[in-house]
Amino acid sequence: MKTRIQIVTIKGVVCRENKVLLLKDQAGRWELPGGRIEFGEAPQESLAREFQEELGVSEIEMGEVLDVWTFTVSRENIEKQFIVAVYSCQFEGEKIKKSFEHTEVGWFALEEVDNLNMREGYKKAIAKVL
């Protein structure tokens, strides 16, 4: 019998000059900044912490929820369902520091996003903003 786990993640869409900020994970897949909600955290706290950890950004402005979607990953006897809530976000300043969690950081136009190795749920949320 498989163990089933649900994980809630909060992601942020940051757009500037018709481009969206994306991070490339260790598996070579592009994603939005953000991550798992830790026990007891509010979504705003989680997203602020993740932006600090992943980008070195100390203050973000969270907007509206753009989308909520899920995907599953199965490995051996564990099945994980990720519940992804995507918010529009902004932050001041241009300086971004890439964390050890990611191999690249970049700004991409909507037509570039369509061709990236990325989960479809992220692409749909980005399309709502760009």
Residue pairs with C-beta under 8 A, 6 or more apart in sequence:
1 77
2 74
2 77
2 78
2 79
3 77
3 78
3 79
4 78
4 79
4 80
4 81
5 78
5 79
5 80
5 81
6 80
6 81
6 82
6 83
7 36
7 80
7 81
7 82
7 83
8 36
8 37
8 82
8 83
8 85
9 34
9 35
9 36
9 37
9 82
9 83
9 84
9 85
10 34
10 35
10 37
10 43
10 46
10 47
10 50
10 84
10 85
10 86
10 87
11 31
11 32
11 33
11 34
11 35
11 47
11 84
11 85
11 86
11 87
11 122
11 125
12 32
12 33
12 34
12 47
12 51
12 60
12 62
12 86
12 87
12 88
12 89
13 20
13 32
13 66
13 86
13 87
13 88
13 89
13 125
13 126
13 128
13 129
14 20
14 21
14 33
14 89
14 90
14 91
15 21
15 88
15 129
15 130
16 107
17 107
18 109
18 110
18 130
19 107
19 108
19 109
19 130
20 32
20 107
20 108
20 110
20 113
20 126
20 129
20 130
21 32
21 33
21 55
21 96
21 105
21 106
21 107
22 30
22 31
22 32
22 105
22 106
22 107
22 108
22 113
22 116
22 118
23 30
23 31
23 32
23 33
23 54
23 55
23 98
23 101
23 102
23 104
23 105
24 30
24 31
24 102
24 103
24 104
24 105
24 106
25 31
25 101
25 102
25 103
26 101
26 102
26 103
28 103
28 117
29 117
29 118
29 119
30 116
30 117
30 118
30 122
31 118
31 119
31 122
32 86
32 122
32 125
32 126
33 50
33 51
33 54
33 55
34 46
34 47
34 50
34 51
34 54
35 46
35 50
35 53
35 54
36 46
37 43
37 46
38 46
38 49
41 49
43 62
43 85
43 87
44 62
47 60
47 62
47 87
47 89
48 59
48 60
51 57
51 60
51 89
51 91
52 58
53 99
53 101
54 98
54 99
54 101
54 102
55 96
55 97
55 98
55 99
55 105
56 95
56 96
56 97
56 99
57 91
57 93
57 96
59 91
59 92
60 89
60 90
60 91
61 89
61 90
61 91
62 87
62 88
62 89
63 87
63 88
63 89
63 90
64 87
64 88
65 85
65 86
65 87
66 86
66 87
66 88
66 125
66 128
66 129
67 84
67 85
67 86
67 121
67 124
67 125
67 128
68 83
68 84
68 85
68 86
69 84
69 86
69 121
69 124
69 125
70 81
70 82
70 83
70 84
70 121
71 81
71 82
71 84
71 119
71 121
72 79
72 80
72 81
72 82
73 79
73 80
73 82
74 80
84 121
86 121
86 122
86 125
88 129
96 105
98 104
98 105
108 116
109 130
110 126
110 127
110 130
113 123
113 126
113 127
113 130
114 123
